[in-house]
Amino acid sequence: MSINESIEKSREFYSTMKNRRTVRHFSSQSVPKEIIYNIIQTAGTAPSGAHTEPWTFVLVSSQTMKQKVRKIIEDEEEINYKKRMGKRWVADLKPLRTNWVKPYLTDAPYLILVFKQMYSFREDGIKKIHYYSEQSVSIACGFLLTAIHYAGLISLTSTPLNCGPALRKLFGRPCSEKLALLLPVGYPSPECLVPDLQRKPLEDILVEI
């Protein structure tokens, strides 16, 4: 690739990604599963410590299971908003119009839950440590969000407080895994509101030495 091509591609990609927004109102319109498979495969190309690939992606499309996920999360989130998060945290969220009611969990056609594998076992039964699993899974989540947006879909980064153990049990995941992120994925509803957010300019995020 020539330098000019590289510059142009970097500009195009920035132009695409700068328009990504977090959306809380989803259409129930179906999404071809092939798109979702491609998105998750893309996330699986992320680098990982010692190439352990310490991630599990749980894809939920069953309305019954989505309803169970919503019940677990809303029950905990109500406690979070009323008792755990504190007045300042709740006040900071007020402009975004969020609360413990999460209709997007059942409106979106898919939920993707990303579990971090803290360790696994080799074929001989010996425990295999997953080095830098936190960083590796975080990078994979970045790939995942980028792939979702690039495919013309929307998502919402959700890290539901105190829900991890119950969701891990719901999906039968082992104790070696911990919930890192929950993403509803789909198309925006016609009535969705998109935050008019301004991002920091390059000079505010870059230190050049």
N, C-alpha and C positions, 0 to 999 in steps of 0.2 A: 504494500500500500504506500502510495506517495505521501509526502508530508502534507500537501494540499488536501488530499483525500482524507487523511487522518484528522486534520483540522475541521474539515466540513462535517465529518461523521461525529466528532465530539460536540460540535455546535448543534447538530440535529438531535443528538441524544439529550443534551441539556434542554433544548426547546421542548422535547417530549416530556421529560421528567419534571420540569418546573411547573407543569400544569396538573400534576398529581395532587389530589385533595382527598382528605378523609371524609367519607360520606356515611350518614347514619340512617338514610331512608332508601331502602332497597325495593326494587320491583321483584315480583315473584316469577318473572319471565325466566324460562328455563335457559340454561347455558349448555352447549354441547360438552359432554364429558371429556372428549378428546382435548379440548382447550385446557381443562383443569389438569388432566394428566400431563400435558406438555409443560404447564406452569410448575407443577410439582417436580417434574424431572429437571427443569431448569434450576430450581432451588437445590436439588441434589448434586449440582455441579460445583457447589461452593467449596472452597478449600477448607480443610479440617486438620486439626493437630494429629500428626502421624497417620494421616489418611484413615482415621477411624470412622468418619462419616457418622457422627453421633446424633442422628436425628431420626425421628419417626413422624410421618405426616398422617394424621387420621382424617379421612375425608367423610363428611356426614351429609347425606342427601335425604335420608328418611325423615319425614315430617314428625313422626313419633319420637325419634331420637333427638331431633332439634328441639322439640317441646320439652323433653327431659333436661336437656342442656340449659334451656332458658329458665326452667324452674329452679335448678341448682344455682344459677348465676343471680337471678333476681332476688332469691331469698337471702343470699350472702350480701349482695350489693345494697339492699335496703338497710342491713345492719351497718355496712361500711359508711353509707351516707349519713346515717343517723347517729352513729356512735364512734366509729373507728377513724374516719378520715379527718375530722376536725373542721372547725368553721372556716378557716382560711382556705383549705383545699376545696371545700364545697363551693366557697365564694369564687375561687379562681375558675371553677368549671361552669359557673352560672352563664357566662356569655355564650358558651357552646351548647346551652340548653340540654344538658345531660342530667339524668337521674337514674334510679335503679330499674326503671322499666325499659326493657330492651327488645322492642318488637322486631328489630332487624335480625335477631337470632332465629326467628321462625319465618320471616319474610324472605330472606336471602335464599336462593336455591341451594347453596352449599355453605358449609362451615369447614374450615381447615384448622385443625388443632395441631400445633407443633410441639412435640415432646422432645426434651433433651435427654439423651441416653448418658447417664453418668458413668456407667460401666456396662459390660456385657460379659459373656463367657465364651471361651474358645471351644472348639469341638472336643478337646480333651478335658473339659470341665474347669480349666484354670481361668480365674477371673482376669478379664482384659480391661485395663484402665483406659478411659477415653480422655486423652490429654487436651486441655484447653477446650473442653466441651462447651462452656459458656460462650466463649468467643466464636467458636465454630458455628454453633447454632444461631447466634446473633447475625453472623454474616449470611447464613442460609436464609434467614428471615428477610434480610435486605434483598437478596436475590428474588425471593418469593414475591415481595411487594412490587418490585420492579417489573417482574414478569406479568403480574396481574394487570398493572397499569398499561404495559406495552401491548397487551392483548385486548385493550379497550374495555376492561372490566373495572369495577371499583371494589374497595375494601375498607375495613375499619380495623385499626390495630387495637386489640383488646387483650388486656392482661388482668383478668378478673381476680381480685384479691380473695385469698382464702378458699378458692374453688378448686384448686389443682388436685388435691387428694380425691375429692368426690368425682371429678371428671375422669381422673385416671382409673378409678374403680368402675365407673360407668362403662368405659370402653375396654376394660379388661387389660390395661397396660401394666407391666411389671413394676415392682417397687424401685427398680433401677432407673425408671424414667420419671421426669418431672415436667409438668406443663410449662412451656415457655411463652406461648402466644396462641391466641384464638382469633381467627380471621373469618368473618362473614364475607362471602365473595359472590358477586353477581352484577347486575345492571342497576343503575340508579332509578328510583321511582320518578315519574313525571313531576311530582311535587317536591322533590328533594331540595333541601337548602344546602348550598356549598359555601363554606366559610371563605370570606374575602380576606385571606391572610397574606401578609407581606413577609417575605423571607429576608434574612440578613444578606446584605451585599457581600461580594467576594472579599472586600477589604476588611470586613468585620469578622470573617471566619478564617482568613489566611494569614499566617505568619511566615514571611519569606526571609530566609537568612542566606 
